[in-house]
Amino acid sequence: MDECAFPLLLADALRRAGHLPRARLMTFLPMIERAAGYVVRNGPVTGEDRWEEDAGYNPFTLAVEIAALLAAADLLDACGKTDAATYLRETSDVWNDQVERWTYVTGTAICSQVGVEGYYVRVAPPDSAEAGSPKDGYVPIKNRPPGDTDRPPEEIVSPDALALVRFGLRAADDPRMTDTVKVIDAQLRCDLPQGPLWYRYNGDGYGEHEDGAPFDGTGQGRPWPLLAGERAHYELAAGHEEKAASLLAALEGSAGPGGLLPEQVWDGADLPERELLHGRPSGSAMPLVWAHSEHIKLLRSLRDGAVFDMPPQGVKRYIEDKTVSPFRTWRFNNKIRTMPEGKTLRVELLDPATVHWSTDNWATTHDSHTVENAFGIHLADLPAASLPEGSTLLFTFFWPGTGDWENVDFSVISGDQDGQ
């Protein structure tokens, strides 16, 4: 999902830099509409995180999705597509409101160990009857031995959460972010001769075995120089330019003899017989072009004294203006079961339907017909905002395309502050 969203951020960056005047922007309009349409139809859940391992709610992917939809809204506004732009902003607001519900935990064993109130997890399982928050279900970790894969999501942390700052959705000094940074450092920081680097997440099995034997489907994750560049951008956003510059040195000091940046570096004692030296490139991919891209962006950011690729829309909308959404959305890939009092329930489907609903346990019923928008999403807004706290809205669907009923009743309880 992040790879579908990034082209929207690139197009908007080019527009803001003056390289896509309206006439040229119109040439790219079909791509912009297709990319934005894919993101709004399939998000907020991703079928695969940026490490190509897990499905669910991931803070990095969520940050890119939300920032990209805001960017696409500006692009569509510039092309005269105001209704489509409005819907993208409405969706961004709904998703941004729930980032913490999906990915932030409090009161865990890690909180007690590190001395924080809470932190963002690496990924929470996709919404289902069994799991809908980072407190429920399990994360299946790849590259681990059979029978040793599943972990509760609250136990797995990652630098991925720094993307919430990188893409302008949360302030660097937000207490939730600063607490998460403390957890990241406690769990994932690795001090090496060139400086600190970070692991992808605790429990990672993607890397050489403990004895230096090559990765063969299982192993032990090693530090990634890329993540030093991402941490440097966070430090720059926090106003810590000297820390960011020192992390640039750690990133550059991780390169091989030819100046190529590796995917991972060796964090164990020297094993010259396996060509593994402490703090030097491991047997992972080299060059990792992704890391070289981060290096170039960090050089630019340090020159500017600000994060070069931070989109401005989220900063204005969520950090400065503190925009919140009047909606909560229900989708088949995001079946919310509770919602805050005073919100309108927006049902979003991929096919036309009649929503058959009731607020008094089917004693009386109502029918709302969905309306298709510019992205092929069929919407119906149900008046849950007027329901008193504790009320239950029941609904099901009739599908006119096939003449079938869904034959399942769904429910949403009003009054919970985004709990599940």
N, C-alpha and C positions, 0 to 999 in steps of 0.2 A: 504493500500500500504506500510506503514512503517513496518507493521508486516511481510510482504513478503520480505522486504529489510534487516531487522535486522539479519537474519541468515547468510547473506553474510558478514556482518560486523563481526559477531562472528567467522566465518570460517577464515576470513583474520587475525583477531586478534590472533587466535590460530596459524596460519601459521607464522606470524611475531614473535611469541614467541617461535617458534621452535617445536611446538607440532603437526604440520601437515607436515612432510616431504613429498616429492613428491609421494612416494608409497602410503602413507595413504591419501594424498590429492586426488588421483585418485579415491579412494573409494567414496568420496563425490562429485565427478564431476557431476553425474546426478542431484543431488540436486542443485548444484551451477548453472548449466545450466538452470534448470527449474525455479528457483527463479529469476535469472537475466532475463530470457526470459519473465516471467510474468511482471516484473517491466518495461522493455522497451516496451512491447506491450501495456500496459495499462496506463502508466504514460504519462505525469507528473501529470495529474489531478488524484485526489483520489475520489473514490465514497463515502468515509467516513473518516473524520479526526480522530486523535488519541483519541478524546473524544467520538467517535462513534455517531457523530451528523450531520456534514455537509459535503457535497461534494464540490469540487473545488480545488483551488490552495492554499495550506496551507504551510507556511514557514517551519514548523517542518517536515512535510511529504516530502516536496521538498528536504530539507537538507539530510534526511535519504536516499531518493532515489538516489540522486546524489552521495553521499559518497559511497553508496553500489555498484553502478555501477562501480565506480573507483576501489573499492576493488575487485569486481568480475573480472574486467579486469586483475588485477595482478594475481588472482587465475588462470584464463584461460591461461594467458601467461606462468605460471609455468607448466601448463598441455599441452603446445604446441599448444594451440588454438589461434594463434596470430590474425587471421582475425576477429574472434568473439570479442577478446579483443579490437581491434582497434575500432570496431563499438560501443562498450560500452563507450569507452572514448569520441568518437565523440558525442554520445547522451548526456553524462554528460556535455560536454562543451556547447552544445546547450541549455540545460535546465538551467545550471548555469548562462549563459549570460542573461537569461530572468527572473530570480528570482525577480528582482526589478520591471520589467514591470508588473509582475503578482501580486505582493504583497506589493509594496512600494508606498506610497502616499505623496504628498506635497500640501501645500497651503490650508489645511483644517481648520475648526474651532478649532479642537484640537491643530493643530500646533500653532495657535495664542494664545490659552489659555496657552500652556506649554512653548512657546517661542522656538520652534524648526522648522527646515526646512521641516522635513518629518519623517515618521515612517513606519514600517512594520505592516500590518493589520493581523488580526487573519486568515481570509480566504477570498478569492475572488471567485465569482461564476464561475462555469464551463464555458468555452468558448462557446458562441453561437452567433446567430445573434443579440441578445439583450445585451449580457454582455461578456466582454473579459478582463476586468481590474478591479482593486480595486476601480475605480471611477464609475463603472457602476453596475446596477442591485441591488439585495437585497440578504442578508443572512437570511435564515429562522432559527431563534433561537429556539431550542427545549425547552421544559419545561416551556413555557410561556402561559398565558391565550389566548384563541382563539381571533384572531383579534389584538393581540399585539405581533406578532412574527417577522415580517420582519424588518430588519435594513439595511441601506446602509453599505457596507463593510468598508468604510473609518471611520465609527463611532465605530467599534469593534476592540479592541486591545487585545493582549494576550501575555504572556511570551513565547509562542511557537517560536517566532522569535529568541530567544536566541540559538536555535538549530543550526542556521547558523554559530555560533561561535563554539558551542560544537562539531560539526561534521567537522570543519576545512574548511569551505567555505568562511567565512568572518573573518577579524581580529577583536579582541575585541575592538580596538580603532578606527575602521572604524566609521566616523562621522554618518553614517546612523544607525549604531548599538548604539552608545552612545546617539543619539537623541531618538531612540526607547526605550532605558532603561529609559530615563527621562519620556517618555509618560507612560510606564508601571508603573512606581512608582507613577505618578500623578493620574492614573486611577485605579490601582489595588492593591497597597500596603496597608496592614492592620497591624498596630502596636499593638502587643499583649504583655502580661507580659513576655513571653519567648523570644520575639524578633519579627522581621517583618516576615509575611507570605504574600502570594499573592493569589488573586482570579484567576480563569481560564480565565475569560474575562468579560468585562463590559456587564451588561444585563443578566448574567447567571441566569437561573431559577432552577438549580439543587441543592436543599438544603432545609432545613426546612423553613417554612413560617416565616414571621417577628415576629409572636407571639410565635414561637417555635413549632408550630404544625408540625407533621411529613410531609416530602415530599410526595405528593400524585399525582405526575404527573406535578405539578407546585410548585413553591417555590422561594427561593432566594439563589443563590450560596454563599458558605462560603469559607474561606481561606483553601488552600491545603498545608500541610507540604511538600509534594513532591516538590512543586515549590520553596521552600526555598533551597532544595538541588540542583535543577537545577540552581538557581540564584547563589549559592555558586560556582558552576563549572564555570559559566561565570566570576565571580569575580576572581577566580583563574587564568583563561585564561588571564585576564586583569592585572595580577600581584598583585592583592590585597589579599594577603594570610590572613591577619588579618580579613578582611571582610568575607572571605570564612569560616574561623574558627568560627566566631561569628554566622554565619548562620547555621553551624553544630549544635551549641548549641540551636538555635531556633528550628531546626528540631527535635533534641532529646528531647527538652523540651515540644514538642507537644504530646509525647507518653502518653498512658494511664498508669494506675497503674502497669500493668504487663509488661510494656515496649513495647507494641504493638503500631504501628503507625497507626493513623486513616486516612481515606480519607480526611476528612474535620474537622475543629475545629469550635467551637461556637464563634462568634464574637460579640454577643450582651451582654446585661447585664445578670447577673445570673438569671436563672429560675430553682431553685432547684426542684420545683414541676414537671418539665419535665426532670430533671437530665441533665440540660444544664448549664454549668459554663463557665464563660468568659475565653477564651484561652484554654479550655480543649476539648477533643474529642466530636464531635457532635454525632448525631444518625446515622452517615454514616458508611460505611463498615470499620471494624477494625478486623484484620490487613489488610492494603492495601499492598500486597506483593511488588507491584511496588515501593512504598515508601521505603520499607526495602531494596530493591535492590539499590535504589538511595543512601540510607544511607551508604551501604557497599562501593559503588563506591566512594562516597565522602571521606570516611575514607582513602581509598587507594590513591585517588588523593592528599589529603592533606599530606599524608606521602611522596608521590613522589614529591610534589611541582609543579605538572602539571596535566592537565586533563587526567586521566588514559585512558579513552576510546575514545580520539580524534583520528580519523584515520589520518595518515600522508599524504595520497595521495592528498587530497584537499588543504591542507596547502601548499604543494610544487607546485601544479599545478596552483592554483588560487590566493593565497596570495603572494607567492614568485615569481613565473614565470609569473603570470597575463595572463594565457592562455585564448584566446578567440576563438570562433568557426567561421569557414568560412561558416557555414550553418545556415539556419533557416528551421525548419521542419513544414510541414503541415500534419495534421492528422484529421480524422473525430471527434476526441475528443479534438482537438486543432486547429481549423480552423483559422489560422492567416490571417489577411486581409492586413497588411502592414509589411514591413521588411526593415532593413537598406540597403542602397545602397552598392553594392559590395559583397553581400552574394549570395551563391547558394541556390536555393529553393529545398529542399529534400522532396519529397512526399513519405509518409510512409503509407502503406495499409496492411490490414490483409488478402487480397486475391489478386491473380494475376490480373493485369489490363493493359490496354493500356491507357496512359495519352495523351489525345488529347488537344494540347495547341496552344496558339497564343499570340504574343506580339503586334499585330496591329489590334485588334478588329475583328479577324477572317478573315481579308483580305487574309492572308496566314496562313497555319496551319502546325503543326508538330506532329508526334506521337513518344512517348517514351514508351518502354515496361519495365515494372517493373522487377526487379531481386530479387529473394528470398535470404535472408541471413540465418545465422545459427539459428536465433530465430523465423523463420516463418514470418518475416516482409518483405514485398515486396516493394522495393525501386526504385525510379526514381529520378535522380538529373537533375533539369531543369536549364538552363544557365541564371539565373536571374542576376548573378554577373555582366554581361556585359551591363545590361539595364541602361539607363540614369535615373536620378532622376525624379520621377513622372510617370514613365512608369507603365502600368498595364499588368500583365500577367494573361491571362484567360485560364482556363483548365476545362476539364470534363473527365469522365472515360468511357471506354468500358470494360465490364466484360466478358471475353471469356468463363468463366465457365458456365454462363447462357445465353450468347449471347445478353445481354441487355446493353443499354446505361444508364448512370446515369440520363440523362435528366435534369441536373441542372448544370449551369455554376458557377464556383468559380473564385474568383479574388484575386490577391495579388498585392499591389502597392509598387513599389520600391522607397526607399529614406527616409522613416520615420524611426526615431531611436527607433524602437520597440514600437511605439504607436499602438493604435488599431483604 
